[in-house]
Amino acid sequence: MLEEVVEALKIRPGGVYVDGTFGRGGHTQAILSQLGPEGSMVAFDRDPDAIRAGRDVFAMESRLKLVHRPFSELAQGCHEAGFDQGDGIFFDLGVSSPQLDTPSRGFSFINDGPLDMRMDPGQGEPASAWLARVEAGELADVLFRFGDERYARRIARAIVKEREVKAIETTDQLAALVSKVIPHHEKSKHPATRTFQAIRIKVNDELGQLERVLPQAVRWLRPGGRLVVLSFHSLEHRRVKKFIRQEVRGDDFPIEIPVLQSQLHPRLKSLKSRRPSKEEVANNPRSRSATLHFAEAMGDGNA
Ligand SMILES: C[S@@+](CC[C@H](N)C(=O)[O-])C[C@H]1O[C@@H](n2cnc3c(N)ncnc32)[C@H](O)[C@@H]1O
């Protein structure tokens, strides 16, 4: 959805833009191509490999600042890059193809590797360490809530039993264990897909990151600036939609206090969300579950 993202950002050639999820810079490149020489970009990624690759590929690009930080530190990262306001912010949530395709990162149930799954291997604990200490109840809860896994309890029990015999340290070990425990395998979906997704979301606190960044993003935008989010599963869709709805409505007042519409100070104007076209899904299967959300910042009090 490269074109749709660029269109949704309504890029001003001299503006300042943030890509919160640089990855390998596909969207950053598309945004830069619409910026004039006086425009600027700040791109974040918490993955040191992404930043390293970006510094190589974009070495000659003086309009771009690459920041190795989680996007939950957006305001501080932008401030240090010299920008306390800007015209557009974009997030392409989830993991990148290089992360999935590099066995040593531990995201993949297809290729064997250490069970890590951290987007920033320098922060937090690897999935194997979390699995070694988590209680069965909490594990089942994570699998159910973040993976929509109907066999969550069964898988959690099997993991806890297995780790008493042997630590679960590789992606193959976990994938094989889950495959053995799940009674019905879905067609064209690896039985461990949901388990891996849930553990990845937990280990990287992906929903916490999203909840912390959205209010910062809105405060950072100038009036007329755009917030654009590409999300891939219902937990993200729901949070983004709820946040935009709240910001469109404006400040919350207790029900018993009568307020005028003009006293609510909405911070966002809702625009539509979009789903990928059939052709896009055929060309890029990852886009099948994508939703592009976008909204525009209001000026203070110009509701
Ligand atoms: C789907 S990929 C982005 C792909 C990118 N749009 C491109 O065109 O190459 C998501 C990227 O965002 C990064 N990421 C995910 N959550 C993050 C967070 N909370 N803070 C910073 N980076 C994050 C991941 O490390 C990954 O590199």
The ligand as an SDF file (V2000), in Angstrom:
LIG
                    3D

 27 29  0  0  0  0  0  0  0  0999 V2000
    6.6880   -3.9980    8.8680 C   0  0  0  0  0  0  0  0  0  0  0  0
    8.2950   -3.4540    9.1560 S   0  0  0  0  0  0  0  0  0  0  0  0
    8.3820   -1.9180    8.3250 C   0  0  0  0  0  0  0  0  0  0  0  0
    8.7460   -2.0360    6.8850 C   0  0  0  0  0  0  0  0  0  0  0  0
    8.9800   -0.6810    6.2440 C   0  0  0  0  0  0  0  0  0  0  0  0
    7.7590    0.0910    6.1310 N   0  0  0  0  0  0  0  0  0  0  0  0
    9.6340   -0.8070    4.8890 C   0  0  0  0  0  0  0  0  0  0  0  0
    9.1130   -0.2540    3.9120 O   0  0  0  0  0  0  0  0  0  0  0  0
   10.6980   -1.4690    4.8060 O   0  0  0  0  0  0  0  0  0  0  0  0
    8.2300   -2.9370   10.8080 C   0  0  0  0  0  0  0  0  0  0  0  0
    9.5480   -2.3820   11.3360 C   0  0  0  0  0  0  0  0  0  0  0  0
    9.2240   -1.5850   12.4750 O   0  0  0  0  0  0  0  0  0  0  0  0
   10.0900   -1.8870   13.5180 C   0  0  0  0  0  0  0  0  0  0  0  0
    9.3250   -1.6840   14.7430 N   0  0  0  0  0  0  0  0  0  0  0  0
    8.2430   -2.3720   15.1610 C   0  0  0  0  0  0  0  0  0  0  0  0
    7.8070   -1.8940   16.3380 N   0  0  0  0  0  0  0  0  0  0  0  0
    8.6290   -0.8620   16.6490 C   0  0  0  0  0  0  0  0  0  0  0  0
    8.6850    0.0470   17.7280 C   0  0  0  0  0  0  0  0  0  0  0  0
    7.8270   -0.0290   18.7470 N   0  0  0  0  0  0  0  0  0  0  0  0
    9.6370    0.9910   17.7050 N   0  0  0  0  0  0  0  0  0  0  0  0
   10.5140    1.0950   16.6680 C   0  0  0  0  0  0  0  0  0  0  0  0
   10.5280    0.2400   15.6320 N   0  0  0  0  0  0  0  0  0  0  0  0
    9.5890   -0.7260   15.6180 C   0  0  0  0  0  0  0  0  0  0  0  0
   10.5230   -3.3080   13.3200 C   0  0  0  0  0  0  0  0  0  0  0  0
   11.7930   -3.5110   13.9060 O   0  0  0  0  0  0  0  0  0  0  0  0
   10.5540   -3.4150   11.7950 C   0  0  0  0  0  0  0  0  0  0  0  0
   11.8160   -3.1410   11.3010 O   0  0  0  0  0  0  0  0  0  0  0  0
  1  2  1  0
  2  3  1  0
  2 10  1  0
  3  4  1  0
  4  5  1  0
  5  6  1  0
  5  7  1  0
  7  8  2  0
  7  9  1  0
 10 11  1  0
 11 12  1  0
 11 26  1  0
 12 13  1  0
 13 14  1  0
 13 24  1  0
 14 15  1  0
 14 23  1  0
 15 16  2  0
 16 17  1  0
 17 18  1  0
 17 23  2  0
 18 19  1  0
 18 20  2  0
 20 21  1  0
 21 22  2  0
 22 23  1  0
 24 25  1  0
 24 26  1  0
 26 27  1  0
M  CHG  2   2   1   9  -1
M  END
$$$$
